[in-house]
Amino acid sequence: MTAPPPMLAGPAAASPLAALHGRCFDEIWDEHAFRALLFLPGTFAVLDDAREPRAFVLCRVVADEAEILTMGTLPNARRRGAGRAVLTEALARLHEQGVARVYLEVAEDNAPARALYAALGFVQTGRRKGYYAMPGRTAVDALALSVGLGGSDAGRFAAPLRFGV
Ligand SMILES: CC(C)(COP(=O)(O)OP(=O)(O)OC[C@H]1O[C@@H](n2cnc3c(N)ncnc32)[C@H](O)[C@@H]1OP(=O)(O)O)[C@@H](O)C(=O)NCCC(=O)NCCS
């Protein structure tokens, strides 16, 4: 059976987003945090499925630039294309909105995320030394990545979009 296309999501999706985030990261972003972010102009999420989401991405647009604030796939659903699907959908939506460049930060030791971002064309533009510092652990550098959505890249992310939650 073909998987349903990813869904755009707004503040009503704060609860499932917080639940997904809590299973993907140690750091807690609760429902209130997601709701507050999703009420900000230019901020939206993409879920892979409205009823049983397994992957999400949260983006914020400011003028013609955007940032991927966070993304994740449930541990038991990884490596099946859900992360790629939601991020591709988000980039398509950003491209449609006239965004020229998308930025994000990723821990240097996060090989799965770095591989996903590289597969979608992100390249490293900077480094923040010791940015991810946890008590009792060696600090890890953050890599700043970005991808251009304009010029010859136009159309690369032109996927059909469907409004959801
Ligand atoms: C990073 C993450 C979102 C990837 O989600 P996913 O649904 O497993 O990714 P996909 O199945 O769509 O993979 C797409 C591509 O990314 C790369 N990739 C993903 N996981 C990988 C892994 N463990 N090792 C190597 N490459 C990987 C591959 O290129 C893959 O394509 P392929 O399967 O055709 O080879 C997921 O591992 C995750 O939630 N990690 C914890 C949270 C996190 O780190 N978020 C990002 C913070 S910056």
The ligand as an SDF file (V2000), in Angstrom:
LIG
                    3D

 48 50  0  0  0  0  0  0  0  0999 V2000
   17.8690   11.7530   11.7780 C   0  0  0  0  0  0  0  0  0  0  0  0
   16.5070   11.0720   11.7010 C   0  0  0  0  0  0  0  0  0  0  0  0
   15.4170   12.1290   11.7450 C   0  0  0  0  0  0  0  0  0  0  0  0
   16.4240   10.3060   10.3520 C   0  0  0  0  0  0  0  0  0  0  0  0
   15.0780    9.8490   10.2180 O   0  0  0  0  0  0  0  0  0  0  0  0
   14.7140    8.5230    9.3980 P   0  0  0  0  0  0  0  0  0  0  0  0
   13.2340    8.5090    9.2520 O   0  0  0  0  0  0  0  0  0  0  0  0
   15.3420    7.3330   10.0190 O   0  0  0  0  0  0  0  0  0  0  0  0
   15.4220    8.8260    8.0160 O   0  0  0  0  0  0  0  0  0  0  0  0
   15.1120    8.1430    6.5950 P   0  0  0  0  0  0  0  0  0  0  0  0
   14.7150    6.7060    6.7850 O   0  0  0  0  0  0  0  0  0  0  0  0
   14.1450    9.0090    5.8570 O   0  0  0  0  0  0  0  0  0  0  0  0
   16.5370    8.1850    5.9080 O   0  0  0  0  0  0  0  0  0  0  0  0
   16.7920    9.0390    4.7990 C   0  0  0  0  0  0  0  0  0  0  0  0
   18.2820    8.9980    4.5030 C   0  0  0  0  0  0  0  0  0  0  0  0
   19.0280    9.5520    5.5970 O   0  0  0  0  0  0  0  0  0  0  0  0
   20.2410    8.8080    5.7730 C   0  0  0  0  0  0  0  0  0  0  0  0
   20.1960    8.0740    7.0420 N   0  0  0  0  0  0  0  0  0  0  0  0
   19.1690    8.0390    7.9250 C   0  0  0  0  0  0  0  0  0  0  0  0
   19.5070    7.2990    9.0040 N   0  0  0  0  0  0  0  0  0  0  0  0
   20.7690    6.8600    8.7890 C   0  0  0  0  0  0  0  0  0  0  0  0
   21.6680    6.0500    9.5450 C   0  0  0  0  0  0  0  0  0  0  0  0
   21.3170    5.5400   10.7490 N   0  0  0  0  0  0  0  0  0  0  0  0
   22.8850    5.8210    9.0370 N   0  0  0  0  0  0  0  0  0  0  0  0
   23.2530    6.3260    7.8310 C   0  0  0  0  0  0  0  0  0  0  0  0
   22.4350    7.0830    7.0500 N   0  0  0  0  0  0  0  0  0  0  0  0
   21.2190    7.3570    7.5370 C   0  0  0  0  0  0  0  0  0  0  0  0
   20.3030    7.8450    4.5950 C   0  0  0  0  0  0  0  0  0  0  0  0
   20.8990    8.5480    3.5180 O   0  0  0  0  0  0  0  0  0  0  0  0
   18.8380    7.6100    4.3210 C   0  0  0  0  0  0  0  0  0  0  0  0
   18.5490    7.1770    3.0310 O   0  0  0  0  0  0  0  0  0  0  0  0
   18.5850    5.5790    2.7160 P   0  0  0  0  0  0  0  0  0  0  0  0
   17.8150    4.8900    3.8070 O   0  0  0  0  0  0  0  0  0  0  0  0
   17.9420    5.5040    1.3640 O   0  0  0  0  0  0  0  0  0  0  0  0
   20.0330    5.2010    2.7250 O   0  0  0  0  0  0  0  0  0  0  0  0
   16.3420   10.0310   12.8580 C   0  0  0  0  0  0  0  0  0  0  0  0
   17.4870    9.2350   12.9200 O   0  0  0  0  0  0  0  0  0  0  0  0
   16.0970   10.6580   14.2260 C   0  0  0  0  0  0  0  0  0  0  0  0
   14.9600   10.9610   14.6000 O   0  0  0  0  0  0  0  0  0  0  0  0
   17.1660   10.8580   15.0350 N   0  0  0  0  0  0  0  0  0  0  0  0
   17.0090   11.3990   16.3930 C   0  0  0  0  0  0  0  0  0  0  0  0
   16.5790   12.8610   16.3720 C   0  0  0  0  0  0  0  0  0  0  0  0
   17.5710   13.6960   15.5820 C   0  0  0  0  0  0  0  0  0  0  0  0
   18.7700   13.4990   15.6360 O   0  0  0  0  0  0  0  0  0  0  0  0
   17.0330   14.7030   14.8510 N   0  0  0  0  0  0  0  0  0  0  0  0
   17.8330   15.6130   14.0630 C   0  0  0  0  0  0  0  0  0  0  0  0
   18.3860   16.6730   14.9550 C   0  0  0  0  0  0  0  0  0  0  0  0
   19.4210   17.8130   14.0210 S   0  0  0  0  0  0  0  0  0  0  0  0
  1  2  1  0
  2  3  1  0
  2  4  1  0
  2 36  1  0
  4  5  1  0
  5  6  1  0
  6  7  2  0
  6  8  1  0
  6  9  1  0
  9 10  1  0
 10 11  2  0
 10 12  1  0
 10 13  1  0
 13 14  1  0
 14 15  1  0
 15 16  1  0
 15 30  1  0
 16 17  1  0
 17 18  1  0
 17 28  1  0
 18 19  1  0
 18 27  1  0
 19 20  2  0
 20 21  1  0
 21 22  1  0
 21 27  2  0
 22 23  1  0
 22 24  2  0
 24 25  1  0
 25 26  2  0
 26 27  1  0
 28 29  1  0
 28 30  1  0
 30 31  1  0
 31 32  1  0
 32 33  2  0
 32 34  1  0
 32 35  1  0
 36 37  1  0
 36 38  1  0
 38 39  2  0
 38 40  1  0
 40 41  1  0
 41 42  1  0
 42 43  1  0
 43 44  2  0
 43 45  1  0
 45 46  1  0
 46 47  1  0
 47 48  1  0
M  END
$$$$
